Amino acid sequence: DVKVTQSSRYLVKRTGEKVFLECVQDMDHENMFWYRQDPGLGLRLIYFSYDVKMKEKGDIPEGYSVSREKKERFSLILESASTNQTSMYLCASSIQGFGQPQHFGDGTRLSIL
Amino acid sequence: DQQVKQNSPSLSVQEGRISILNCDYTNSMFDYFLWYKKYPAEGPTFLISISSIKDKNEDGRFTVFLNKSAKHLSLHIVPSQPGDSAVYFCAASANLRGGTSYGKLTFGQGTILTVHP
């Protein structure tokens, strides 16, 4: 079974802090993704990566950056956290190729005070 | 611009009956569609998918129907069980030739399904 592990289930940070969310997958997947889930908006893609050190912007990249130094690890960085970044953050991974399903972690509930 | 829309925020059905969850899309480049189920405090899990070359795909109690001309898909659950109560997301993917779609998915807003015993 694919295992996608997010480092924290709950996180509380202050406005202006630099925040790191970590994600690790154990299935040697090429693709990794970061989403945020908000009520009424579904899952929105922030960034994704299709290889080590490769990244592409998703639909809502503003205020975020990412890092992928190793194939199994994909980090989401909030450069200067703001209250509108309070959300559920979900990491996913998939095999490269058309129609491959993404496998998700259990999410990090991030609150910015 | 919501390219994938689930217009029903919630659906309530009786155990044993059929649940029908609907999804509409606007981007004609989408050619692969997936349904995910999400329980509270867990990540979404893949349920079933369909390619645009088909109009139906079945897996046990779950069937997905695709109407390309209407840009509409639906998920049927028969019979519904209380354990099916969850949020259901539809998602779509475009296989961009020469592009870098890399399995990128566009999700709908989700529909909360409640199955009453």
Contacts between the chains, C-beta under 8 A, distances in Angstrom:
chain1	res1	chain2	res2	distance
A	4	B	43	7.2
A	9	B	41	7.9
A	31	B	102	5.6
A	31	B	103	5.4
A	33	B	104	7.8
A	35	B	107	7.8
A	40	B	9	7.3
A	40	B	109	5.8
A	41	B	109	6.1
A	42	B	4	7.9
A	42	B	6	7.6
A	42	B	89	6.2
A	42	B	107	4.6
A	42	B	108	5.4
A	42	B	109	4.1
A	42	B	110	5.2
A	43	B	44	7.4
A	43	B	89	6.5
A	43	B	91	7.9
A	43	B	107	4.1
A	44	B	107	7.5
A	45	B	104	6.7
A	45	B	105	7.6
A	45	B	106	7.7
A	48	B	102	6.8
A	48	B	104	6.3
A	50	B	100	6.9
A	50	B	102	4.3
A	56	B	100	6.5
A	56	B	102	7.6
A	58	B	104	7.6
A	90	B	43	5.7
A	90	B	44	7.3
A	92	B	43	7.6
A	94	B	103	5.0
A	95	B	103	7.9
A	96	B	102	6.3
A	96	B	103	6.6
A	97	B	103	6.9
A	98	B	32	6.6
A	98	B	93	7.4
A	98	B	95	4.6
A	98	B	101	8.0
A	98	B	103	7.3
A	99	B	32	4.5
A	99	B	49	6.5
A	99	B	51	6.5
A	99	B	93	6.6
A	99	B	95	7.7
A	99	B	103	7.8
A	100	B	103	5.2
A	101	B	34	6.0
A	101	B	46	4.0
A	101	B	49	6.7
A	102	B	46	7.4
A	102	B	103	7.0
A	102	B	105	6.3
A	103	B	46	7.2
A	104	B	36	8.0
A	104	B	43	3.2
A	104	B	44	5.0
A	104	B	45	7.2
A	105	B	43	5.1
A	106	B	41	6.9
A	106	B	42	5.4
A	106	B	43	4.9
A	107	B	41	7.6
A	107	B	42	7.6
A	107	B	43	5.6
